[in-house]
Amino acid sequence: MTGLGDLSAEVAARYARLDLPSWPNPHPDGAEAREEEYSRVTAPERYRIVHARARVWIDVLTDLLDVDTVPLPAAPLDGTEPSQGSFDRGTKLVPRRPDTLPLLLLERDAPQPGHQSTLAVLHISAAEPRITLMSVPDCGCDACDWGSEDLLDAIDDTVGRVVGGPFVALLGQGWFAQWHPDGGASGGTRSDTPHDTLLDWCRRAATGERGHLPDGVEVHVGRSWLD
């Protein structure tokens, strides 16, 4: 039986063989960034590791689990409005196991003023592009750099939330909430519902409850991809 730890170990092993750039955390022990770091992007090309890590995850998941892949062309993240973010190419991984959510690994090549190279950005989504779980790097400037290991860990952890399950995403009018057994997130511009309440709604939705949710809330519940 393949577990999440087995998948992560295989990803790490395959990725190591690629011999890609790595760099230490330039802000150890939570050291504050210097003012000039906020306007500087050193070697943006090194961030291609986030695309490489995603591609290794795609290979491992399709090799070791019963998963179909669907290539995705460039599109806005929300399907309509490019100003809200977009991606240049991507892969949708659809597990054949029932009651699971697809995982989307979406790549963007962000132009960088003053550089010939672009900044590689990875958007990780569940079910569809607009349900974004994480974007890495979240900025790319030197002030927000916590080292290559931090980026890879963030990707692995986020992929693991969907694959390991359960995972719940709620979308309301101007707000969202996401939950997994180790935590959750919420936000938006038009919700006065406390964060803890939103996560409780998610937990109850994971058990099949729906009656507690306001009208019009979109619910996505995914079980584990694993046995």
C-alpha positions, 0 to 999 in steps of 0.5 A, a space after each residue: 500500500 502506497 502512503 503519502 510518505 512513500 510518495 514524498 520520498 519518491 519525489 525527493 529522490 527523483 528531484 535530487 537526481 535533477 541536480 537543480 540549484 539550491 540555496 540557503 535561507 538568507 534570513 536565518 532565525 527570522 532575521 529581518 530583511 534589509 530595505 534594499 532587498 524589497 526592490 531586488 530580485 537576485 537570479 530569478 531563473 533559479 526559481 524554475 525549481 518550483 516548476 521542476 518540483 511540480 513536474 516530478 510530483 506529476 510523474 510520481 502520482 501518475 506512476 504510483 497511483 491510478 491518476 489521469 492527467 489533462 494538459 491545460 492551456 494558458 488561461 486566467 485563474 478565475 476563467 474570465 479575468 486575467 487581472 486576477 492572475 493567470 497561468 501559462 500552462 498546467 496539468 490537471 491530475 484527476 484520480 479515478 478513486 471516487 469522491 476525490 478532488 482533482 489537483 491542478 499544478 499551474 505554471 506561470 512565467 512572470 516577466 521581471 523588469 531589468 532581467 531577460 529571464 522570467 520568474 517561475 511561479 507555481 499555482 496549486 489549485 484543487 478542483 479548478 484553477 480558481 480554487 487556489 491553495 498556494 502560489 510559490 514563490 509568493 513574491 520573488 524579491 530578495 526580502 521574501 526569500 527563505 531559501 530553496 528548501 522552504 519553497 520545496 516544502 511548501 509545494 510538498 505540503 500543499 500537494 499532500 493536503 489534497 492527495 492525503 485528504 480529506 480536503 474541503 473548499 467553500 466558496 461564498 459571495 466574496 469569501 472562501 474557506 479551506 480546511 484539512 486535518 492539520 489546519 485551514 485558511 479563510 479570507 475574502 472581502 465580504 464576510 463577517 463570519 469568524 475564521 473559526 466558524 468558517 473552518 467548523 463549517 468545512 469540518 462539518 461539510 467533510 462529514 457530509 453535512 450541508 444544512 448549516 451552510 448559507 444559501 449559494 455556498 459552493 462546496 468541494 469535498 475531497 477524500 484521500 487519493 490513497 487506500 
